[in-house]
């Protein structure tokens, strides 16, 4: 038995130059025939040579295999590959021999660079949708649910060519339902053996008194379509990302830095009602890989709650406080929107605030996060049955949160530095309000962009 040579541990915040290799560009105007991307060796640098912050166990740590094992002769189709879920799967699946065909909106950002420089990934660059040009008089209503928006069928067809498996996490870029249905049809056409879909609930489908959350209800409809056409599929429901927390002034998961160095998290959730939690970068990949290994014979048609902790906001703040070594307080209150956000996301937050009503004073009356009480109650056992080495919220706060904050240009983690508060200035030196006023309205309509060195241009909601 021969031992493999360990690769040096690196952080998940590597800042790398944009890849120089040529990738398939499937912009709406001129789709081109796919060819295998060129392969090349690349160096993996730490995210900051000068940073005193070191991560012991992060999402990009590579552990050598304990024994030789054959490489899987399977190819996985993945969309929105720079999102946290997809990147997590790509990272671990390619490490054990799977091939991946991945769609990226662009090659900007740390995640996109990581994916596009992976030698086991064939990248297709382009949007999954096409905007109708003003001089284009084709009847789009027959092929689209939104007038003026078409599906990029050429890209989707090329993406699924020669694939055996699929992990699909649709997002609100374009029209989620329309794109989701097109992807499902493409997978069915090529005979995908196992289709794993990252779904979320339409709460109104469980209780008519509950509002639908716009960014989740579309996923529920895509799930219904998958079941309707009989594709061998499994549906994973992801909990709240540990990685959502940031001291940048973004809504719902802002961990607001106080003058005394402590943090306050304000949200409408009942302080004692349990919520599901997940470290998306670290733990999605291993769990999905196990679902693929078990196959549809075990998982076809089933829903899986992918959450490794089931904590109330008070418990979550306590775990964060222990890991961070700073006081962290929970404050129940309305969702504060301090930066410009897409209208669709604003509507989602408004519905979420109504669903998790501030008027509810009993924990048991809070609606289940996943809509289905049984799915909530299966946390964390169902996830732990797939992967037993998760990174909890305490460990995330201790090892990764300061790294992400530093990568976004913040300095509070250095004791010898002056405490930086959210209201002073943003990463590039401009006040947050000024940045919002100068933002590109069209890009804001398509998706929320975190303005930071780490999160800049990343699809962080995915």
Beta strands, then each sheet from edge to edge (+ up, - down):
strand 1: 24-25
strand 2: 75-78
strand 3: 99-104
strand 4: 121-125
strand 5: 129-131
strand 6: 149-151
strand 7: 165-168
strand 8: 194-199
strand 9: 233-238
strand 10: 240-241
strand 11: 255-257
strand 12: 263-267
strand 13: 274-278
strand 14: 303-306
strand 15: 309-312
strand 16: 328-332
sheet 1: 1+ 4+ 3+ 2+ 7+ 8+ 9+ 14+
sheet 2: 5+ 6-
sheet 3: 10+ 13+ 15-
sheet 4: 11+ 12- 16-
end
